[in-house]
C-alpha cells in the first residue's frame, strides 16, 4: 500500500487512494489495491458466523488494511446478542492481526463504548459514516474511537472534531472524496490544504503500518 489513503471506506472498486470495503460472503477480494473485509451486522446469522473463521485465516494478507465493517445495528432484523457475538469475534481478529476495525453503528453507541471498555483493544476502532451530534462525537472520542465523515455529516460535529481524530470516506455515496472534503472544509472554515494534510497524516499513521511491515501481495490472493 504505497499510495496515500484518502478514502478509508468505499464500495467503488478501482478508486485510487481508497480502501475498498468487501462484505464477507457477499463480495470478492479485489485483484489490486487495499481492502477491508468483515461480516456486516445485517449479514450475521447462525449460518454465517462460521465465515469469521475465513476472516481469521486471511487477516495477515498484507493488502487487508482493516477488519470490517463490523458493528451493531439496532434497526436491523438480526438479534442484538448475535450481532454482539460476531462483533466481539471480529474485534479479537483485528487485535490479533494488528489492523484497525471499521465500525458500523446504528443506535448502539452505548453498547460499543461498553465493549471498548471491556475488550480494551490495542488497535483503532473507527466509526465510519458518522452523522451524529457533537455531544455523541465527544463521548465516542473520550472512549478512544476515531470518526470518519462521509458526504452526509453533521456540520456542527465537523466543526467540533479535533483534526487529529478525523478521517474521510465516500461509502456508497455518489460524491467523490474531493467533494466530501470540500464540504467538510466549507462547513468548518478550515482551508482545504490544511484539512488534507491533517487527514492524510491521520490515515497514514493508522494504515501505514501495513505498508511498512509487509511486502505487496501477489496475484494469487485468497478470496472469500
N, CA and C atoms as a LAMMPS dump frame, in Angstrom:
ITEM: TIMESTEP
0
ITEM: NUMBER OF ATOMS
672
ITEM: BOX BOUNDS ff ff ff
-5.0000000000000000e+02 5.0000000000000000e+02
-5.0000000000000000e+02 5.0000000000000000e+02
-5.0000000000000000e+02 5.0000000000000000e+02
ITEM: ATOMS id mol type element x y z
1 1 1 N 0.852 -1.18 0
2 1 2 C 0 0 0
3 1 3 C 0.893 1.237 0
4 2 1 N 1.287 1.685 -1.167
5 2 2 C 2.247 2.768 -1.264
6 2 3 C 1.599 4.138 -1.457
7 3 1 N 0.328 4.182 -1.814
8 3 2 C -0.315 5.465 -2.047
9 3 3 C -0.96 5.983 -0.766
10 4 1 N -1.164 7.3 -0.712
11 4 2 C -1.825 7.911 0.425
12 4 3 C -3.291 7.486 0.442
13 5 1 N -3.765 7.032 1.591
14 5 2 C -5.161 6.648 1.729
15 5 3 C -5.968 7.889 2.083
16 6 1 N -6.853 8.279 1.193
17 6 2 C -7.687 9.458 1.407
18 6 3 C -9.131 9.073 1.718
19 7 1 N -9.548 7.912 1.224
20 7 2 C -10.919 7.426 1.383
21 7 3 C -10.831 6.079 2.095
22 8 1 N -11.188 6.06 3.387
23 8 2 C -10.935 4.85 4.167
24 8 3 C -12.033 3.803 4.03
25 9 1 N -13.124 4.14 3.314
26 9 2 C -14.244 3.193 3.234
27 9 3 C -15.084 3.518 1.999
28 10 1 N -14.923 2.701 0.966
29 10 2 C -15.716 2.913 -0.239
30 10 3 C -16.218 1.582 -0.764
31 11 1 N -17.31 1.656 -1.53
32 11 2 C -17.847 0.469 -2.201
33 11 3 C -17.592 0.531 -3.705
34 12 1 N -16.788 1.53 -4.136
35 12 2 C -16.465 1.674 -5.557
36 12 3 C -15.087 1.092 -5.829
37 13 1 N -15.01 -0.018 -6.537
38 13 2 C -13.698 -0.628 -6.801
39 13 3 C -12.857 0.212 -7.749
40 14 1 N -11.555 0.07 -7.595
41 14 2 C -10.633 0.709 -8.529
42 14 3 C -10.429 2.186 -8.325
43 15 1 N -10.827 2.73 -7.184
44 15 2 C -10.654 4.158 -6.922
45 15 3 C -9.311 4.391 -6.253
46 16 1 N -8.415 5.153 -6.886
47 16 2 C -7.09 5.381 -6.29
48 16 3 C -7.198 6.041 -4.913
49 17 1 N -6.312 5.653 -4.013
50 17 2 C -6.272 6.263 -2.695
51 17 3 C -7.404 5.85 -1.782
52 18 1 N -8.051 4.714 -2.078
53 18 2 C -9.207 4.3 -1.282
54 18 3 C -9.029 2.871 -0.783
55 19 1 N -9.776 2.55 0.271
56 19 2 C -9.852 1.186 0.787
57 19 3 C -11.218 0.637 0.404
58 20 1 N -11.218 -0.386 -0.414
59 20 2 C -12.474 -0.982 -0.871
60 20 3 C -13.043 -1.881 0.215
61 21 1 N -14.292 -1.63 0.588
62 21 2 C -14.939 -2.482 1.581
63 21 3 C -15.559 -3.703 0.904
64 22 1 N -15.276 -4.883 1.463
65 22 2 C -15.827 -6.142 0.974
66 22 3 C -16.628 -6.778 2.1
67 23 1 N -17.885 -7.116 1.814
68 23 2 C -18.72 -7.787 2.811
69 23 3 C -18.463 -9.286 2.747
70 24 1 N -18.022 -9.841 3.851
71 24 2 C -17.667 -11.257 3.932
72 24 3 C -18.847 -12.121 3.493
73 25 1 N -18.586 -12.995 2.515
74 25 2 C -19.616 -13.875 1.991
75 25 3 C -20.444 -13.28 0.88
76 26 1 N -20.245 -11.982 0.584
77 26 2 C -21.057 -11.314 -0.44
78 26 3 C -20.227 -10.678 -1.545
79 27 1 N -18.925 -10.628 -1.387
80 27 2 C -18.088 -9.988 -2.4
81 27 3 C -16.741 -10.645 -2.483
82 28 1 N -16.033 -10.383 -3.573
83 28 2 C -14.712 -10.967 -3.796
84 28 3 C -13.629 -9.966 -3.445
85 29 1 N -12.53 -10.483 -2.947
86 29 2 C -11.373 -9.652 -2.694
87 29 3 C -10.852 -9.114 -4.024
88 30 1 N -10.568 -7.82 -4.111
89 30 2 C -10.111 -7.259 -5.39
90 30 3 C -8.735 -7.784 -5.766
91 31 1 N -8.436 -7.723 -7.06
92 31 2 C -7.147 -8.191 -7.557
93 31 3 C -6.009 -7.235 -7.207
94 32 1 N -6.333 -5.982 -6.968
95 32 2 C -5.304 -4.992 -6.649
96 32 3 C -5.869 -3.979 -5.669
97 33 1 N -4.963 -3.368 -4.92
98 33 2 C -5.364 -2.307 -4.018
99 33 3 C -5.762 -2.802 -2.643
100 34 1 N -5.705 -1.908 -1.65
101 34 2 C -6.071 -2.279 -0.286
102 34 3 C -7.582 -2.475 -0.139
103 35 1 N -7.953 -3.315 0.806
104 35 2 C -9.366 -3.569 1.06
105 35 3 C -9.601 -3.813 2.545
106 36 1 N -10.859 -3.702 2.962
107 36 2 C -11.282 -4.122 4.295
108 36 3 C -12.287 -5.251 4.115
109 37 1 N -12.352 -6.123 5.105
110 37 2 C -13.201 -7.303 4.993
111 37 3 C -13.801 -7.607 6.354
112 38 1 N -15.119 -7.804 6.377
113 38 2 C -15.767 -8.134 7.636
114 38 3 C -17.181 -8.624 7.425
115 39 1 N -17.748 -9.16 8.498
116 39 2 C -19.127 -9.633 8.484
117 39 3 C -20.024 -8.498 8.959
118 40 1 N -20.744 -7.911 8.02
119 40 2 C -21.641 -6.796 8.304
120 40 3 C -22.747 -7.274 9.243
121 41 1 N -23.18 -6.437 10.179
122 41 2 C -24.228 -6.885 11.107
123 41 3 C -25.51 -7.329 10.413
124 42 1 N -25.821 -6.766 9.242
125 42 2 C -27.013 -7.201 8.512
126 42 3 C -26.881 -8.645 8.032
127 43 1 N -25.652 -9.111 7.876
128 43 2 C -25.41 -10.445 7.321
129 43 3 C -25.196 -11.515 8.386
130 44 1 N -25.213 -11.117 9.649
131 44 2 C -24.942 -12.067 10.727
132 44 3 C -26.132 -13.004 10.921
133 45 1 N -25.847 -14.291 11.007
134 45 2 C -26.864 -15.301 11.301
135 45 3 C -26.143 -16.537 11.81
136 46 1 N -26.876 -17.494 12.407
137 46 2 C -26.213 -18.737 12.817
138 46 3 C -25.522 -19.434 11.648
139 47 1 N -26.011 -19.201 10.427
140 47 2 C -25.436 -19.854 9.253
141 47 3 C -24.209 -19.13 8.7
142 48 1 N -23.955 -17.876 9.137
143 48 2 C -22.819 -17.129 8.586
144 48 3 C -21.686 -16.912 9.588
145 49 1 N -21.92 -17.184 10.848
146 49 2 C -20.883 -16.966 11.852
147 49 3 C -19.59 -17.711 11.491
148 50 1 N -19.739 -18.869 10.857
149 50 2 C -18.554 -19.658 10.513
150 50 3 C -17.635 -18.929 9.537
151 51 1 N -18.161 -17.936 8.809
152 51 2 C -17.333 -17.183 7.868
153 51 3 C -16.209 -16.428 8.576
154 52 1 N -16.39 -16.19 9.869
155 52 2 C -15.339 -15.493 10.608
156 52 3 C -14.074 -16.336 10.719
157 53 1 N -14.205 -17.657 10.574
158 53 2 C -13.002 -18.5 10.517
159 53 3 C -12.187 -18.171 9.274
160 54 1 N -12.872 -17.889 8.167
161 54 2 C -12.184 -17.495 6.933
162 54 3 C -11.464 -16.165 7.13
163 55 1 N -12.165 -15.204 7.738
164 55 2 C -11.539 -13.911 8.007
165 55 3 C -10.296 -14.081 8.869
166 56 1 N -10.403 -14.898 9.894
167 56 2 C -9.265 -15.138 10.774
168 56 3 C -8.101 -15.744 10.004
169 57 1 N -8.425 -16.577 9.025
170 57 2 C -7.383 -17.255 8.271
171 57 3 C -6.632 -16.377 7.295
172 58 1 N -7.247 -15.284 6.848
173 58 2 C -6.578 -14.432 5.856
174 58 3 C -6.257 -13.048 6.394
175 59 1 N -6.388 -12.847 7.696
176 59 2 C -6.217 -11.488 8.212
177 59 3 C -4.78 -11.001 8.123
178 60 1 N -3.834 -11.886 7.854
179 60 2 C -2.449 -11.455 7.667
180 60 3 C -2.134 -11.085 6.22
181 61 1 N -3.123 -11.154 5.333
182 61 2 C -2.953 -10.682 3.951
183 61 3 C -2.448 -9.241 4.004
184 62 1 N -1.307 -8.923 3.402
185 62 2 C -0.762 -7.565 3.504
186 62 3 C -1.638 -6.5 2.868
187 63 1 N -2.536 -6.877 1.953
188 63 2 C -3.427 -5.864 1.368
189 63 3 C -4.682 -5.641 2.203
190 64 1 N -4.899 -6.455 3.217
191 64 2 C -6.03 -6.233 4.122
192 64 3 C -5.674 -5.073 5.035
193 65 1 N -6.275 -3.926 4.765
194 65 2 C -5.941 -2.711 5.504
195 65 3 C -6.691 -2.601 6.814
196 66 1 N -7.866 -3.241 6.907
197 66 2 C -8.684 -3.138 8.119
198 66 3 C -9.655 -4.305 8.164
199 67 1 N -10.12 -4.609 9.355
200 67 2 C -11.189 -5.583 9.554
201 67 3 C -12.503 -4.82 9.627
202 68 1 N -13.537 -5.352 8.975
203 68 2 C -14.837 -4.701 9
204 68 3 C -15.342 -4.364 7.607
205 69 1 N -16.584 -3.897 7.425
206 69 2 C -17.144 -3.283 8.591
207 69 3 C -17.867 -4.299 9.461
208 70 1 N -17.557 -4.235 10.717
209 70 2 C -18.269 -4.984 11.742
210 70 3 C -19.106 -3.961 12.503
211 71 1 N -20.058 -4.433 13.282
212 71 2 C -20.786 -3.436 14.043
213 71 3 C -22.066 -3.921 14.663
214 72 1 N -22.834 -2.934 15.131
215 72 2 C -24.111 -3.166 15.789
216 72 3 C -25.148 -2.246 15.17
217 73 1 N -26.331 -2.796 14.923
218 73 2 C -27.394 -2.032 14.264
219 73 3 C -28.726 -2.392 14.916
220 74 1 N -29.238 -1.452 15.69
221 74 2 C -30.471 -1.716 16.436
222 74 3 C -31.696 -1.782 15.522
223 75 1 N -31.579 -1.31 14.296
224 75 2 C -32.738 -1.27 13.406
225 75 3 C -32.817 -2.469 12.467
226 76 1 N -31.806 -3.347 12.481
227 76 2 C -31.873 -4.489 11.571
228 76 3 C -32.533 -5.676 12.266
229 77 1 N -32.836 -6.705 11.49
230 77 2 C -33.622 -7.835 11.987
231 77 3 C -32.804 -8.82 12.803
232 78 1 N -31.487 -8.721 12.779
233 78 2 C -30.631 -9.693 13.459
234 78 3 C -30.663 -9.445 14.969
235 79 1 N -30.911 -10.466 15.779
236 79 2 C -30.927 -10.279 17.233
237 79 3 C -29.62 -9.665 17.733
238 80 1 N -29.725 -8.707 18.641
239 80 2 C -28.538 -7.994 19.112
240 80 3 C -27.502 -8.927 19.763
241 81 1 N -27.909 -9.93 20.543
242 81 2 C -26.888 -10.823 21.112
243 81 3 C -26.031 -11.507 20.041
244 82 1 N -26.633 -11.858 18.915
245 82 2 C -25.874 -12.483 17.833
246 82 3 C -24.939 -11.464 17.177
247 83 1 N -25.421 -10.24 17.013
248 83 2 C -24.554 -9.182 16.492
249 83 3 C -23.358 -8.956 17.418
250 84 1 N -23.616 -8.958 18.719
251 84 2 C -22.542 -8.751 19.699
252 84 3 C -21.498 -9.861 19.611
253 85 1 N -21.947 -11.086 19.431
254 85 2 C -21.022 -12.214 19.3
255 85 3 C -20.119 -12.032 18.083
256 86 1 N -20.722 -11.683 16.944
257 86 2 C -19.941 -11.505 15.716
258 86 3 C -18.988 -10.319 15.836
259 87 1 N -19.455 -9.249 16.469
260 87 2 C -18.61 -8.067 16.608
261 87 3 C -17.399 -8.364 17.493
262 88 1 N -17.641 -9.004 18.628
263 88 2 C -16.541 -9.298 19.549
264 88 3 C -15.497 -10.187 18.888
265 89 1 N -15.954 -11.141 18.082
266 89 2 C -15.007 -12.031 17.392
267 89 3 C -14.166 -11.232 16.397
268 90 1 N -14.785 -10.323 15.666
269 90 2 C -14.039 -9.527 14.689
270 90 3 C -13.085 -8.555 15.377
271 91 1 N -13.495 -8.033 16.519
272 91 2 C -12.601 -7.165 17.289
273 91 3 C -11.37 -7.943 17.736
274 92 1 N -11.58 -9.197 18.122
275 92 2 C -10.461 -10.045 18.536
276 92 3 C -9.526 -10.328 17.363
277 93 1 N -10.097 -10.595 16.19
278 93 2 C -9.283 -10.839 14.996
279 93 3 C -8.468 -9.593 14.642
280 94 1 N -9.11 -8.426 14.707
281 94 2 C -8.407 -7.178 14.405
282 94 3 C -7.231 -6.979 15.347
283 95 1 N -7.435 -7.266 16.627
284 95 2 C -6.352 -7.14 17.598
285 95 3 C -5.217 -8.114 17.284
286 96 1 N -5.58 -9.342 16.939
287 96 2 C -4.563 -10.347 16.687
288 96 3 C -3.682 -9.973 15.499
289 97 1 N -4.303 -9.446 14.446
290 97 2 C -3.512 -9.122 13.252
291 97 3 C -3.058 -7.666 13.235
292 98 1 N -3.38 -6.932 14.323
293 98 2 C -2.932 -5.541 14.482
294 98 3 C -3.408 -4.654 13.335
295 99 1 N -4.706 -4.774 13.019
296 99 2 C -5.285 -3.939 11.971
297 99 3 C -6.52 -3.235 12.496
298 100 1 N -6.769 -1.995 12.04
299 100 2 C -7.902 -1.227 12.556
300 100 3 C -9.231 -1.931 12.308
301 101 1 N -10.214 -1.575 13.129
302 101 2 C -11.557 -2.123 13
303 101 3 C -12.492 -1.025 12.494
304 102 1 N -13.138 -1.261 11.354
305 102 2 C -14.12 -0.33 10.802
306 102 3 C -15.483 -0.688 11.394
307 103 1 N -16.116 0.283 12.043
308 103 2 C -17.303 0.011 12.851
309 103 3 C -18.551 0.642 12.253
310 104 1 N -19.565 -0.188 12.07
311 104 2 C -20.912 0.232 11.673
312 104 3 C -21.712 0.417 12.959
313 105 1 N -22.304 1.584 13.129
314 105 2 C -23.028 1.882 14.368
315 105 3 C -24.36 2.544 14.063
316 106 1 N -25.45 1.861 14.394
317 106 2 C -26.781 2.452 14.286
318 106 3 C -27.472 2.299 15.639
319 107 1 N -27.503 3.404 16.378
320 107 2 C -28.198 3.492 17.669
321 107 3 C -27.672 2.489 18.693
322 108 1 N -26.385 2.213 18.644
323 108 2 C -25.781 1.281 19.594
324 108 3 C -24.5 1.858 20.196
325 109 1 N -24.434 3.169 20.324
326 109 2 C -23.215 3.795 20.834
327 109 3 C -22.899 3.346 22.249
328 110 1 N -23.907 3.236 23.104
329 110 2 C -23.661 2.83 24.49
330 110 3 C -23.057 1.435 24.542
331 111 1 N -23.598 0.53 23.734
332 111 2 C -23.069 -0.835 23.71
333 111 3 C -21.628 -0.862 23.194
334 112 1 N -21.344 -0.067 22.18
335 112 2 C -19.99 -0.052 21.625
336 112 3 C -18.988 0.546 22.609
337 113 1 N -19.386 1.593 23.305
338 113 2 C -18.482 2.164 24.3
339 113 3 C -18.23 1.173 25.433
340 114 1 N -19.275 0.447 25.842
341 114 2 C -19.102 -0.565 26.882
342 114 3 C -18.178 -1.683 26.405
343 115 1 N -18.322 -2.095 25.149
344 115 2 C -17.455 -3.14 24.602
345 115 3 C -16.006 -2.683 24.549
346 116 1 N -15.8 -1.433 24.187
347 116 2 C -14.414 -0.941 24.112
348 116 3 C -13.78 -0.922 25.504
349 117 1 N -14.561 -0.526 26.521
350 117 2 C -14.041 -0.569 27.89
351 117 3 C -13.726 -2.004 28.303
352 118 1 N -14.594 -2.931 27.918
353 118 2 C -14.443 -4.328 28.311
354 118 3 C -13.283 -5.007 27.587
355 119 1 N -13.196 -4.809 26.265
356 119 2 C -12.218 -5.535 25.461
357 119 3 C -10.834 -4.894 25.445
358 120 1 N -10.782 -3.59 25.696
359 120 2 C -9.516 -2.853 25.726
360 120 3 C -8.656 -3.161 24.491
361 121 1 N -9.149 -2.854 23.316
362 121 2 C -8.416 -3.204 22.089
363 121 3 C -7.107 -2.439 21.971
364 122 1 N -6.178 -3.025 21.231
365 122 2 C -4.892 -2.366 21.001
366 122 3 C -4.83 -1.698 19.638
367 123 1 N -5.915 -1.8 18.851
368 123 2 C -5.953 -1.177 17.525
369 123 3 C -7.064 -0.132 17.494
370 124 1 N -6.993 0.822 16.556
371 124 2 C -8.051 1.828 16.459
372 124 3 C -9.396 1.22 16.072
373 125 1 N -10.442 1.745 16.664
374 125 2 C -11.816 1.461 16.242
375 125 3 C -12.339 2.734 15.582
376 126 1 N -12.76 2.621 14.337
377 126 2 C -13.167 3.793 13.552
378 126 3 C -14.66 3.696 13.239
379 127 1 N -15.449 4.63 13.775
380 127 2 C -16.868 4.698 13.433
381 127 3 C -16.971 5.299 12.044
382 128 1 N -17.437 4.531 11.08
383 128 2 C -17.483 5.046 9.717
384 128 3 C -18.828 5.723 9.455
385 129 1 N -18.798 6.702 8.547
386 129 2 C -20.018 7.41 8.15
387 129 3 C -20.728 8.078 9.308
388 130 1 N -19.982 8.69 10.223
389 130 2 C -20.597 9.264 11.421
390 130 3 C -21.447 10.481 11.07
391 131 1 N -22.693 10.475 11.557
392 131 2 C -23.618 11.585 11.284
393 131 3 C -24.171 12.204 12.558
394 132 1 N -23.691 11.766 13.705
395 132 2 C -24.269 12.175 14.978
396 132 3 C -23.94 13.603 15.372
397 133 1 N -24.484 13.971 16.524
398 133 2 C -24.315 15.325 17.054
399 133 3 C -22.975 15.455 17.787
400 134 1 N -22.558 16.709 18.03
401 134 2 C -21.271 16.922 18.706
402 134 3 C -21.164 16.23 20.063
403 135 1 N -22.251 16.203 20.842
404 135 2 C -22.188 15.578 22.162
405 135 3 C -21.833 14.099 22.057
406 136 1 N -22.473 13.383 21.117
407 136 2 C -22.164 11.971 20.93
408 136 3 C -20.74 11.804 20.407
409 137 1 N -20.333 12.68 19.501
410 137 2 C -18.961 12.604 18.981
411 137 3 C -17.953 12.736 20.121
412 138 1 N -18.184 13.677 21.017
413 138 2 C -17.25 13.858 22.134
414 138 3 C -17.219 12.634 23.041
415 139 1 N -18.397 12.022 23.266
416 139 2 C -18.432 10.806 24.088
417 139 3 C -17.615 9.689 23.45
418 140 1 N -17.818 9.499 22.151
419 140 2 C -17.086 8.437 21.458
420 140 3 C -15.58 8.706 21.459
421 141 1 N -15.201 9.955 21.228
422 141 2 C -13.78 10.296 21.253
423 141 3 C -13.177 10.046 22.626
424 142 1 N -13.94 10.342 23.676
425 142 2 C -13.431 10.146 25.034
426 142 3 C -13.216 8.674 25.356
427 143 1 N -13.897 7.796 24.599
428 143 2 C -13.72 6.358 24.778
429 143 3 C -12.683 5.781 23.805
430 144 1 N -12.024 6.647 23.058
431 144 2 C -10.935 6.194 22.198
432 144 3 C -11.297 5.886 20.771
433 145 1 N -12.544 6.152 20.371
434 145 2 C -12.932 5.932 18.98
435 145 3 C -12.368 7.043 18.097
436 146 1 N -12.189 6.723 16.815
437 146 2 C -11.957 7.725 15.785
438 146 3 C -13.218 7.803 14.928
439 147 1 N -13.394 8.909 14.244
440 147 2 C -14.607 9.124 13.457
441 147 3 C -14.256 9.42 12.008
442 148 1 N -15.026 8.824 11.11
443 148 2 C -14.868 9.067 9.681
444 148 3 C -16.135 9.727 9.156
445 149 1 N -15.971 10.827 8.451
446 149 2 C -17.102 11.556 7.889
447 149 3 C -17.223 11.28 6.401
448 150 1 N -18.464 11.095 5.96
449 150 2 C -18.758 10.927 4.55
450 150 3 C -19.525 12.116 4.02
451 151 1 N -20.263 11.901 2.947
452 151 2 C -20.976 13.009 2.3
453 151 3 C -22.075 13.587 3.193
454 152 1 N -22.676 12.739 4.028
455 152 2 C -23.764 13.192 4.897
456 152 3 C -23.269 13.239 6.332
457 153 1 N -22.881 14.429 6.764
458 153 2 C -22.355 14.595 8.114
459 153 3 C -23.028 15.796 8.773
460 154 1 N -22.914 15.86 10.091
461 154 2 C -23.459 16.979 10.853
462 154 3 C -22.421 18.106 10.854
463 155 1 N -22.73 19.262 10.25
464 155 2 C -21.73 20.331 10.182
465 155 3 C -21.227 20.777 11.553
466 156 1 N -22.126 20.809 12.547
467 156 2 C -21.697 21.201 13.896
468 156 3 C -20.688 20.212 14.461
469 157 1 N -20.881 18.947 14.151
470 157 2 C -19.934 17.935 14.602
471 157 3 C -18.592 18.107 13.913
472 158 1 N -18.611 18.353 12.624
473 158 2 C -17.36 18.562 11.891
474 158 3 C -16.566 19.72 12.495
475 159 1 N -17.265 20.761 12.897
476 159 2 C -16.583 21.915 13.5
477 159 3 C -16.017 21.576 14.877
478 160 1 N -16.629 20.624 15.559
479 160 2 C -16.22 20.284 16.92
480 160 3 C -15.101 19.253 16.976
481 161 1 N -14.847 18.562 15.879
482 161 2 C -13.885 17.469 15.908
483 161 3 C -12.439 17.986 15.852
484 162 1 N -11.587 17.513 16.758
485 162 2 C -10.158 17.801 16.6
486 162 3 C -9.658 17.16 15.302
487 163 1 N -8.814 17.858 14.591
488 163 2 C -8.362 17.363 13.292
489 163 3 C -7.616 16.033 13.399
490 164 1 N -6.991 15.779 14.545
491 164 2 C -6.219 14.536 14.659
492 164 3 C -7.087 13.316 14.947
493 165 1 N -8.418 13.507 14.957
494 165 2 C -9.338 12.377 15.149
495 165 3 C -10.171 12.103 13.905
496 166 1 N -9.92 12.829 12.825
497 166 2 C -10.822 12.822 11.665
498 166 3 C -10.266 12.021 10.498
499 167 1 N -11.161 11.229 9.885
500 167 2 C -10.889 10.532 8.637
501 167 3 C -12.037 10.811 7.679
502 168 1 N -11.857 10.47 6.4
503 168 2 C -12.893 10.756 5.409
504 168 3 C -13.167 9.531 4.554
505 169 1 N -14.378 9.482 3.985
506 169 2 C -14.808 8.328 3.198
507 169 3 C -15.914 8.721 2.235
508 170 1 N -16.175 7.83 1.27
509 170 2 C -17.31 8.017 0.364
510 170 3 C -18.419 7.005 0.611
511 171 1 N -18.098 5.852 1.217
512 171 2 C -19.071 4.801 1.489
513 171 3 C -19.787 4.438 0.175
514 172 1 N -21.128 4.45 0.189
515 172 2 C -21.891 4.113 -1.013
516 172 3 C -22.401 5.362 -1.727
517 173 1 N -21.949 6.518 -1.305
518 173 2 C -22.457 7.764 -1.858
519 173 3 C -21.856 8.038 -3.234
520 174 1 N -22.561 8.856 -4.01
521 174 2 C -22.08 9.213 -5.346
522 174 3 C -20.978 10.261 -5.311
523 175 1 N -20.844 10.968 -4.195
524 175 2 C -19.838 12.025 -4.092
525 175 3 C -18.437 11.448 -4.149
526 176 1 N -17.508 12.194 -4.729
527 176 2 C -16.097 11.806 -4.709
528 176 3 C -15.493 12.207 -3.369
529 177 1 N -14.32 11.682 -3.068
530 177 2 C -13.674 12.045 -1.81
531 177 3 C -13.279 13.52 -1.811
532 178 1 N -12.965 14.087 -2.976
533 178 2 C -12.671 15.521 -3.023
534 178 3 C -13.915 16.338 -2.702
535 179 1 N -15.058 15.906 -3.164
536 179 2 C -16.3 16.614 -2.842
537 179 3 C -16.629 16.506 -1.357
538 180 1 N -16.374 15.331 -0.778
539 180 2 C -16.59 15.177 0.664
540 180 3 C -15.691 16.131 1.432
541 181 1 N -14.437 16.181 1.064
542 181 2 C -13.504 17.056 1.779
543 181 3 C -13.805 18.53 1.537
544 182 1 N -14.242 18.865 0.343
545 182 2 C -14.656 20.25 0.088
546 182 3 C -15.799 20.641 1.025
547 183 1 N -16.755 19.735 1.215
548 183 2 C -17.899 20.016 2.09
549 183 3 C -17.458 20.198 3.532
550 184 1 N -16.537 19.359 3.983
551 184 2 C -16.041 19.479 5.356
552 184 3 C -15.277 20.788 5.532
553 185 1 N -14.443 21.133 4.558
554 185 2 C -13.693 22.391 4.629
555 185 3 C -14.645 23.585 4.669
556 186 1 N -15.686 23.542 3.858
557 186 2 C -16.665 24.633 3.835
558 186 3 C -17.411 24.734 5.16
559 187 1 N -17.796 23.585 5.733
560 187 2 C -18.562 23.587 6.977
561 187 3 C -17.728 24.042 8.167
562 188 1 N -16.425 23.756 8.135
563 188 2 C -15.576 24.057 9.285
564 188 3 C -14.8 25.362 9.15
565 189 1 N -14.671 25.846 7.924
566 189 2 C -13.838 27.024 7.699
567 189 3 C -12.353 26.712 7.689
568 190 1 N -12.005 25.439 7.685
569 190 2 C -10.602 25.032 7.634
570 190 3 C -10.151 25.017 6.175
571 191 1 N -9.047 25.657 5.854
572 191 2 C -8.576 25.626 4.467
573 191 3 C -8.395 24.191 3.983
574 192 1 N -8.742 23.955 2.746
575 192 2 C -8.704 22.594 2.217
576 192 3 C -7.3 21.991 2.3
577 193 1 N -6.273 22.779 2.056
578 193 2 C -4.911 22.239 2.107
579 193 3 C -4.563 21.785 3.519
580 194 1 N -4.995 22.541 4.515
581 194 2 C -4.721 22.154 5.902
582 194 3 C -5.503 20.893 6.268
583 195 1 N -6.755 20.839 5.817
584 195 2 C -7.58 19.656 6.075
585 195 3 C -6.931 18.419 5.453
586 196 1 N -6.519 18.532 4.195
587 196 2 C -5.891 17.402 3.51
588 196 3 C -4.644 16.928 4.258
589 197 1 N -3.813 17.86 4.656
590 197 2 C -2.573 17.498 5.342
591 197 3 C -2.851 16.732 6.62
592 198 1 N -3.814 17.231 7.408
593 198 2 C -4.116 16.603 8.688
594 198 3 C -4.76 15.233 8.512
595 199 1 N -5.764 15.148 7.647
596 199 2 C -6.496 13.881 7.487
597 199 3 C -5.611 12.826 6.824
598 200 1 N -4.801 13.233 5.864
599 200 2 C -3.882 12.278 5.233
600 200 3 C -2.869 11.753 6.25
601 201 1 N -2.413 12.625 7.146
602 201 2 C -1.473 12.195 8.179
603 201 3 C -2.135 11.201 9.124
604 202 1 N -3.408 11.444 9.465
605 202 2 C -4.132 10.506 10.32
606 202 3 C -4.206 9.127 9.669
607 203 1 N -4.591 9.112 8.389
608 203 2 C -4.724 7.836 7.682
609 203 3 C -3.382 7.127 7.567
610 204 1 N -2.325 7.878 7.308
611 204 2 C -1.001 7.261 7.195
612 204 3 C -0.568 6.644 8.519
613 205 1 N -0.866 7.329 9.626
614 205 2 C -0.498 6.802 10.936
615 205 3 C -1.266 5.525 11.257
616 206 1 N -2.521 5.453 10.809
617 206 2 C -3.368 4.306 11.134
618 206 3 C -3.132 3.139 10.19
619 207 1 N -3.076 3.411 8.896
620 207 2 C -2.985 2.342 7.902
621 207 3 C -1.581 2.138 7.352
622 208 1 N -0.672 3.055 7.629
623 208 2 C 0.678 2.959 7.081
624 208 3 C 1.469 1.806 7.642
625 209 1 N 1.064 1.294 8.814
626 209 2 C 1.762 0.156 9.417
627 209 3 C 1.761 -1.019 8.459
628 210 1 N 0.641 -1.2 7.732
629 210 2 C 0.542 -2.311 6.782
630 210 3 C 1.625 -2.192 5.711
631 211 1 N 1.815 -0.97 5.193
632 211 2 C 2.794 -0.771 4.127
633 211 3 C 4.219 -0.97 4.631
634 212 1 N 4.472 -0.64 5.902
635 212 2 C 5.821 -0.695 6.425
636 212 3 C 6.259 -2.107 6.805
637 213 1 N 5.3 -2.977 7.082
638 213 2 C 5.672 -4.268 7.653
639 213 3 C 5.402 -5.452 6.74
640 214 1 N 4.812 -5.233 5.557
641 214 2 C 4.501 -6.341 4.665
642 214 3 C 4.872 -6 3.237
643 215 1 N 5.298 -6.995 2.503
644 215 2 C 5.517 -6.826 1.066
645 215 3 C 4.175 -6.908 0.347
646 216 1 N 4.067 -6.326 -0.859
647 216 2 C 2.819 -6.386 -1.613
648 216 3 C 2.398 -7.808 -1.898
649 217 1 N 1.109 -8.035 -1.94
650 217 2 C 0.548 -9.355 -2.231
651 217 3 C 0.643 -9.635 -3.722
652 218 1 N 0.967 -10.869 -4.089
653 218 2 C 0.973 -11.256 -5.492
654 218 3 C -0.428 -11.465 -5.99
655 219 1 N -0.562 -11.952 -7.205
656 219 2 C -1.869 -12.086 -7.841
657 219 3 C -2.649 -13.293 -7.376
658 220 1 N -2.034 -14.105 -6.497
659 220 2 C -2.718 -15.325 -6.087
660 220 3 C -3.412 -15.217 -4.758
661 221 1 N -3.92 -14.024 -4.384
662 221 2 C -4.574 -13.842 -3.102
663 221 3 C -5.811 -14.686 -2.945
664 222 1 N -6.117 -15.021 -1.685
665 222 2 C -7.312 -15.808 -1.411
666 222 3 C -8.568 -14.946 -1.533
667 223 1 N -9.693 -15.612 -1.717
668 223 2 C -10.958 -14.906 -1.856
669 223 3 C -11.99 -15.478 -0.89
670 224 1 N -12.911 -14.624 -0.417
671 224 2 C -13.931 -15.151 0.477
672 224 3 C -14.949 -15.96 -0.303
